[in-house]
Amino acid sequence: MPTARVNGVELYYQEQGRGEQTVVLSHGLLWSARMYEAQMRALAADYRVIAWDHRGQGRSACPNHRAHQIETCYHDALALLEHLDATPCHFVGLSMGGFVGMRIAARHPQRLRSLSLLATAADGEPTANMARYRLLTAIAGRLGTRPVASKVMPIMFGPSFLNDPARASERERWRGELIRNSRDIHRAVTGVIEREHCSDELANIRCPVLVLHGDEDNAISRSRALATYEAIGNARFVAIEAAGHSMTVENPDAVTRALREFLDEVRST
């Protein structure tokens, strides 16, 4: 299992492909690099593709901190990119992965060829969500994620995925991934819900940007995704049908098609 010790933590990563340009995939909260399996397979034919697990999630180590702050995860990403000689790269970030990607693009423009933002926004966590999310986090910290799985699944997935009888085995797989999180997952969740906004940094992003939003996303509203898109000067917005907050799993073909079209266009120029 490949790991890299960077920024004081052991991070799991995986790599496929040998293309001249590199695509880096940054996953969303509660999941891991596994949520990009379809995209890794599709892109590895033409790109070097790297995905990693954020600290405290998936197969990466979990330092004993109260919260894994987004700023810390951002520094993890910078250190990992340097360790793997992966810049300049095409950075793809879903949800919390997007929080990390926006900070890199705004503060270190020379590190990125392009930025793709999936199911994410530049604002802080809306006040209306805080009480509910803190309660779910407290339960998970004491009892694990199994008792809250039925509440979390509709946040992470849209009704098209949740109600399709043909996808029952996929739902069970991802429910299992959710439940396998240790009680320490509360540290990552706390860092995400306590994050500071980076809206005032978006004007500093100079690379081409793709913003993808699932039309069934219950975690990031369309208005929040559009506000992020509109604040970035060089951006393209694409709506993904029949997809919620975990669009790479729910509608992998549409996501991969949009990513490939965008990445190939940037590469050609």
C-alpha positions as CSV (number, residue, x, y, z in Angstrom):
1,M,0.0,0.0,0.0
2,P,1.8,3.2,-1.1
3,T,2.0,5.9,1.5
4,A,3.9,9.2,1.8
5,R,4.8,10.9,5.1
6,V,4.2,14.6,4.5
7,N,3.2,17.5,6.8
8,G,3.6,15.2,9.8
9,V,1.1,12.6,8.6
10,E,1.2,9.3,6.7
11,L,-1.1,9.6,3.7
12,Y,-2.3,6.7,1.5
13,Y,-2.2,7.4,-2.3
14,Q,-2.7,5.5,-5.5
15,E,-1.4,6.2,-9.0
16,Q,-2.3,4.9,-12.4
17,G,-1.2,5.9,-16.0
18,R,1.9,7.4,-17.5
19,G,0.7,10.4,-19.4
20,E,2.8,13.5,-19.7
21,Q,0.3,15.5,-17.7
22,T,-1.0,14.7,-14.3
23,V,-4.5,14.7,-12.9
24,V,-4.9,14.8,-9.1
25,L,-8.2,13.6,-7.5
26,S,-9.2,14.9,-4.1
27,H,-12.2,13.1,-2.5
28,G,-15.1,14.3,-0.4
29,L,-15.8,14.0,3.3
30,L,-16.5,10.5,4.8
31,W,-15.2,8.7,1.7
32,S,-11.8,8.0,0.1
33,A,-10.0,7.8,-3.2
34,R,-12.3,4.9,-4.0
35,M,-15.0,7.4,-5.0
36,Y,-12.9,8.1,-8.1
37,E,-12.5,4.5,-9.3
38,A,-14.4,5.1,-12.6
39,Q,-12.6,8.3,-13.4
40,M,-9.2,6.9,-12.6
41,R,-9.8,4.0,-15.0
42,A,-11.0,6.3,-17.8
43,L,-8.3,9.0,-17.5
44,A,-5.3,6.7,-16.9
45,A,-5.0,5.9,-20.6
46,D,-3.9,9.5,-21.4
47,Y,-2.8,11.0,-18.0
48,R,-0.9,10.2,-15.0
49,V,-3.6,10.0,-12.4
50,I,-3.1,10.3,-8.6
51,A,-5.7,10.1,-5.8
52,W,-5.1,10.1,-2.1
53,D,-7.1,9.8,1.2
54,H,-7.2,12.9,3.4
55,R,-5.9,12.6,6.9
56,G,-8.3,10.8,9.2
57,Q,-10.2,9.2,6.3
58,G,-9.9,6.1,4.2
59,R,-6.5,4.4,4.6
60,S,-4.5,7.5,5.8
61,A,-3.4,8.0,9.3
62,C,-5.5,10.0,11.8
63,P,-3.5,12.3,14.1
64,N,-5.1,12.8,17.5
65,H,-6.3,16.3,16.9
66,R,-9.7,17.8,17.9
67,A,-10.3,18.6,14.2
68,H,-8.6,18.1,10.9
69,Q,-8.9,21.7,9.6
70,I,-9.3,22.4,5.9
71,E,-6.2,24.6,6.1
72,T,-4.2,21.6,7.4
73,C,-5.6,19.4,4.6
74,Y,-4.6,22.1,2.1
75,H,-1.0,22.0,3.4
76,D,-1.1,18.2,3.3
77,A,-2.1,18.4,-0.4
78,L,0.7,20.9,-1.2
79,A,3.3,18.7,0.5
80,L,2.0,15.5,-1.3
81,L,2.1,17.2,-4.7
82,E,5.7,18.2,-4.1
83,H,6.6,14.7,-2.7
84,L,5.2,13.0,-5.8
85,D,6.6,15.6,-8.3
86,A,3.0,16.1,-9.5
87,T,3.0,19.8,-10.4
88,P,1.8,21.6,-12.4
89,C,-1.3,19.3,-12.4
90,H,-5.0,19.3,-13.2
91,F,-6.6,19.3,-9.8
92,V,-10.1,17.7,-9.4
93,G,-11.8,18.2,-6.0
94,L,-15.2,17.0,-4.8
95,S,-16.8,18.8,-1.8
96,M,-14.0,19.1,0.8
97,G,-11.6,18.2,-2.0
98,G,-12.8,21.3,-3.7
99,F,-12.2,23.4,-0.6
100,V,-8.6,22.3,-0.8
101,G,-8.3,22.8,-4.6
102,M,-9.7,26.4,-4.5
103,R,-7.0,27.3,-1.9
104,I,-4.2,25.9,-4.0
105,A,-5.4,27.5,-7.2
106,A,-5.8,30.9,-5.5
107,R,-2.5,30.9,-3.5
108,H,-0.2,28.9,-5.7
109,P,-1.3,29.4,-9.3
110,Q,1.9,27.9,-10.7
111,R,1.0,24.5,-9.3
112,L,-2.1,24.0,-11.4
113,R,-2.9,23.6,-15.0
114,S,-6.6,23.6,-14.3
115,L,-9.1,23.2,-11.5
116,S,-12.3,21.1,-11.6
117,L,-14.8,21.7,-8.7
118,L,-17.4,19.0,-8.1
119,A,-20.2,19.4,-5.6
120,T,-18.5,22.2,-3.8
121,A,-18.7,25.9,-2.9
122,A,-16.4,28.6,-1.5
123,D,-18.5,29.7,1.4
124,G,-18.5,28.4,5.0
125,E,-21.0,25.9,6.2
126,P,-24.4,27.5,6.3
127,T,-25.7,28.3,9.8
128,A,-28.9,26.3,9.0
129,N,-26.9,23.1,8.7
130,M,-24.7,23.5,11.8
131,A,-26.9,22.1,14.6
132,R,-27.9,19.0,12.6
133,Y,-24.3,18.3,11.5
134,R,-22.9,18.8,14.9
135,L,-25.5,16.3,16.4
136,L,-24.6,13.7,13.7
137,T,-20.9,14.3,14.4
138,A,-21.3,13.8,18.1
139,I,-23.2,10.6,17.7
140,A,-20.6,9.3,15.2
141,G,-17.8,10.2,17.6
142,R,-19.4,8.2,20.4
143,L,-21.0,5.3,18.6
144,G,-19.5,5.2,15.1
145,T,-21.3,5.9,11.9
146,R,-23.7,3.0,11.8
147,P,-26.4,4.7,14.0
148,V,-26.4,7.8,11.7
149,A,-26.0,6.1,8.3
150,S,-29.7,6.3,7.4
151,K,-29.5,10.1,8.0
152,V,-26.2,10.6,6.2
153,M,-27.0,8.6,3.0
154,P,-29.6,11.1,1.8
155,I,-27.1,13.9,2.3
156,M,-24.5,12.2,0.3
157,F,-26.7,10.7,-2.5
158,G,-29.7,11.9,-4.5
159,P,-33.0,10.1,-4.9
160,S,-32.2,8.7,-8.4
161,F,-29.4,6.7,-6.9
162,L,-31.2,5.9,-3.6
163,N,-34.4,4.7,-5.1
164,D,-33.2,2.7,-8.2
165,P,-33.8,-1.0,-7.6
166,A,-31.1,-1.9,-10.1
167,R,-28.5,-0.2,-8.0
168,A,-29.2,-1.9,-4.7
169,S,-25.8,-3.6,-4.5
170,E,-24.0,-0.3,-5.2
171,R,-26.0,1.4,-2.4
172,E,-25.0,-1.4,0.0
173,R,-21.4,-1.1,-1.0
174,W,-21.3,2.7,-0.3
175,R,-23.3,2.3,2.9
176,G,-20.7,-0.2,4.0
177,E,-17.9,2.3,3.1
178,L,-19.7,4.8,5.3
179,I,-20.1,2.5,8.2
180,R,-16.4,1.4,8.0
181,N,-15.4,4.9,9.1
182,S,-14.0,4.8,12.6
183,R,-15.3,6.9,15.4
184,D,-12.3,9.2,14.8
185,I,-14.1,10.4,11.7
186,H,-15.5,13.2,13.9
187,R,-12.2,15.0,13.6
188,A,-12.5,15.3,9.8
189,V,-16.1,16.3,10.0
190,T,-15.5,19.0,12.6
191,G,-12.7,20.4,10.4
192,V,-15.1,20.6,7.4
193,I,-18.1,22.2,9.2
194,E,-15.8,24.7,11.0
195,R,-14.0,25.8,7.8
196,E,-13.5,29.4,7.0
197,H,-14.8,30.6,3.6
198,C,-12.4,31.4,0.8
199,S,-14.8,33.4,-1.3
200,D,-12.6,36.5,-1.2
201,E,-9.7,34.5,-2.8
202,L,-11.6,33.3,-5.9
203,A,-10.6,36.3,-7.9
204,N,-7.0,35.2,-7.6
205,I,-7.6,32.0,-9.5
206,R,-6.2,32.3,-13.0
207,C,-6.3,28.7,-14.4
208,P,-9.2,27.3,-16.4
209,V,-12.0,26.1,-14.0
210,L,-14.8,23.6,-14.5
211,V,-17.7,23.6,-12.0
212,L,-19.9,20.5,-11.9
213,H,-23.1,20.5,-9.9
214,G,-25.4,17.5,-9.4
215,D,-29.1,18.5,-9.9
216,E,-30.0,16.4,-6.8
217,D,-27.3,17.7,-4.5
218,N,-28.7,18.1,-1.0
219,A,-25.4,19.2,0.6
220,I,-24.4,22.0,-1.8
221,S,-27.3,23.9,-3.3
222,R,-27.2,25.1,-6.9
223,S,-27.2,28.7,-5.7
224,R,-24.0,28.1,-3.7
225,A,-22.3,26.4,-6.6
226,L,-23.4,29.1,-9.0
227,A,-22.1,31.8,-6.7
228,T,-18.7,30.1,-6.7
229,Y,-18.7,29.8,-10.5
230,E,-19.7,33.4,-11.0
231,A,-16.9,34.6,-8.7
232,I,-14.3,32.9,-10.8
233,G,-13.5,34.7,-13.9
234,N,-12.3,31.8,-16.1
235,A,-14.9,29.1,-15.4
236,R,-17.4,26.8,-17.1
237,F,-20.5,25.4,-15.3
238,V,-22.0,22.0,-16.1
239,A,-25.1,20.5,-14.4
240,I,-24.9,16.7,-13.9
241,E,-28.3,15.1,-14.1
242,A,-29.5,12.3,-11.8
243,A,-26.7,13.0,-9.3
244,G,-26.5,14.2,-5.8
245,H,-23.4,15.1,-3.7
246,S,-21.4,12.0,-4.6
247,M,-21.7,12.5,-8.4
248,T,-18.6,10.5,-9.3
249,V,-20.5,7.4,-8.0
250,E,-24.0,8.3,-8.9
251,N,-23.5,9.3,-12.5
252,P,-19.9,8.3,-13.3
253,D,-20.2,8.3,-17.1
254,A,-21.5,11.9,-17.2
255,V,-18.9,13.1,-14.8
256,T,-16.1,11.4,-16.6
257,R,-17.3,12.7,-20.0
258,A,-17.4,16.3,-18.7
259,L,-14.0,16.0,-17.1
260,R,-12.4,14.4,-20.1
261,E,-13.8,17.0,-22.5
262,F,-12.5,19.8,-20.2
263,L,-9.1,18.3,-19.5
264,D,-8.4,17.4,-23.2
265,E,-9.3,20.9,-24.2
266,V,-7.0,22.5,-21.6
267,R,-4.2,20.0,-22.6
268,S,-4.6,20.9,-26.3
269,T,-4.1,24.6,-25.6
